[in-house]
Amino acid sequence: MEVLGLGEAAGGPPGVAVHVWPRGSMMARALRAVRLPWTARGRVLFLLDPDTVPSALLARRVRGCAVVADVHEDYAALLRDRSWVPPLLLGPLTWLTARCVGLAGRADVTLVADDHVPPLQGAARRRLVVRNLPDLSMMPEGSTAPASGGSAESAPRALYVGDLRASRGLDDMLRAVAAAPGWYLDLVGPVSPAERERVAGLVGHQLDGRVSWHGRLPPRQAWELAAGASVGLALLHDTPAFRDAIPTKVYEYLACGLAVLATPLPRVAQLLDVSGAGRTVRDAAQAAEILRGWSGDRRDELLAHREASLRWAGVELHGPSPYARLASEVADVMARRR
């Protein structure tokens, strides 16, 4: 197995050949998307970005390799949430992305993260829904036991894992924790220098020493931070990309036994209602109010949500892994191409 992509080679899976490139300009990315499927040596090309699909399908015709396209988000909707997209290019890029996603349906296997994610049923040769459930083998040992964070003897701590920007709740998380004295916040995930600079003076000195910016971490290392936390935050805005989705981090918070504070995106709200694993909030002010209660006279409520998280995870996250089914599908594709 080899991995070709962006980022740091040290962040790749152990025991795997990892080759990385700087992100570069939009033109550099387009050229790389054309080139990489021809550079890869594998019998199966596993694609994570829609811009690599056209070139990979051509490489399949010439080289006879198999193509698996992973459409783990509604990419066309996601573009509206990207600040780097120039307004004048949003229309053309959305059209081009939708065409690439449509071509992903011609792959030997097309993975989608949820039923509503395109290409829809009937528009793909072999469509497989693999929801973004946590892989428990990548979670730290003991992640399904109640953690000590938030107890009377320790400082209460909230955790966020994922990309960091305003639409994903960065400003709201900082404001909420600033207005909840005594709470600490761990932020795990990539954040641009421009975003860090933008929020630098957001809440003055109220957060001095109370926010830890960890950057991007390998999954196991990221989730080890859950052992010192009691609350997982998912204060995502109601954007087209998020409205019908359940962020992976919410499932992971439940697997770690964290209480969840989330904005009322419909499916997230339904999950928290069914599981009893947390609360939805309108804004940072309401989130702060709940945090103050959970570290004050409503500590029992926090514990009840955490216990509900573990009960839900014990029922829903055990049993046959969706990733094992994916592995079986890929093995079947390889066998048919021998």
Secondary structure, DSSP 8 states (H G I E B T S, - for coil): -EEEEES-GGGS-TTSEEEEE----HHHHHHHHHHHHHH---SEEEE-SGGGHHHHHHHHHHH--EEEEEE-S-HHHHGGG-TTS-HHHHHHHHHHHHHHHHHHTTSSEEEESSTTSSS-TTSSSSEEE------GGGS-TTTTS--STTSTTS--EEEEES--SGGGTHHHHHHHHHTSTT-EEEEES---HHHHHHHTTTTTTTTTTTEEEEES--HHHHHHGGGG-SEEEE-----TTTTT---HHHHHHHHTT-EEEE---HHHHHHHHHH--EEE-SSHHHHHHHHHHHTTTTHHHHHHHHHHHHHHHHHHSSSS-HHHHHHHHHHHHHHHT-
